[in-house]
Amino acid sequence: MALEINRPDVVAEVRGAFERYEAALMDNDVETLNELFWASTHTVRYGVRENLYGHAAIAGYRSGVSGGAPQREAGRTVITTFGSDFATADREFQRQGGGPTGRQSQSWVRMREGWRIVTAHVSLLPE
């Protein structure tokens, strides 16, 4: 059985979930951010300055971020789907006002409740 890569309908679903995450991040919509991470102790998020293990730690971090994430402009975005239930989403970004280029990577899995992030990583390139 061949694995279908980048089925257009699945790519569109993941892109929608990914852009919903980005909008929530820019609006500091903590409820939506928490919803889009898999509610599991197995979920991992590596941030610019923090390593978070489990949904509770991720939600706790997000609720403590005053004012939300720094505003940014989206750069190159690559979404790759594998079959109908797994995808990766990667984006370069530039913080408004300058500074280093940022990168984020997410692994998404289709769960009963919809697409959820199971791992995430955010980093900044040295200036």
N, C-alpha and C positions, 0 to 999 in steps of 0.2 A: 504494500500500500504506500503510495507516494504522498509525502507531506506537501500540502499546498502552501506555497509562500505568497503572501500579499494578495490574497483574495480581495478584490475591491470592496465588497460589502463589509468584510471584517476590518479592513484598514479604515473604512469610514466610521465604523463603530468605535474603534480605538481612538481615532483622531478626535471624535466627539467627546469621549471621556477625558482624553488628554487636555483638550482645550477647556473643558469644564473645570479641570483641576487648575489650569493656569489662571482662568478668570477668578476662581475662588482664592487662589494665592494672592493675586493682585488686589482683591477686595477684602482680604483678611477674613474670608468666610470660613471660620474654623469648623463649623458644623459640616459643610460640604467637604472640606479637606479631610476631616476625620472619617467621613462616610466613604471616601474614595480609597482609603487605605484598608487593606484586608484586616478585619478584626480578629487578629491572632497573635499569639505569643511568638510566632515564627516570622512575623513581619520585621524587616530591617530598613532603617533609613540612616545613611551616612550623610551628615550635613557638612557645611564648611568648617564648623568648629565643634561638632558633636557626633557621637555614635549612639544611635537609639535602637534598642532591641525590644520588639513587641509593640503592639498597637497602643497599649496604655502609656508607654514611654513617649511614643510619637505624639499622641494626643496631649499629654502633659506638657511637652515641649511647645507645641503649637499654641496652646492656651496661654502660655507664659510669654509669648513674643509680643512685645508692646508695639502696636502700630503695624504689625504684619511684616511681610517680606519687602525688601527694597524694590521700588518700581523698576521695571526693566523693559527692554525692547527684545522681542524674540528674533533669533537668528535662524540659522539652518536647523531644520527639524527633520529627523528620519524616523519613520515608523515602519517596523517590520513585523508582519504577523506570520505565525507558524501554525498552520491548521486554522481551526476556528476558535481556539480557546486560550492561546498564548501569544503575547506580543511584547516587543520592546519599543520604547519611545525615548529618543535622545534629542536634546536641543542645546544649541549654543545660545547664549544671551549676553546682552550688554546692559549693565545697570545704567539708569538714567543719571546723567551728570558725569559719566566717565568711570574710570576704574578698570580693573581687569575683566577680561572675557570670562564668562561663567559657562559651566556645562552641567547639564543634568541628564541622568539616565534613570529610566524606570522600567521595571518588568511588570507587565499586566497579565492577569489571569481572569478568564470569565468564570465567575462564581454564580451560584443560584440567584444572588441578589444583583448581579451585573458585573461589569468590569471593575477589578480592584487592583491596586498597586500592592505587590508583594515584596518588592525591594526597590529602594531608591538611593541615588547618590547624587550629591551636589558638590561641585568643586569650582575653584577659581584658578585661572592660569596666573603664573607670576607675571607681574608687569615688566 
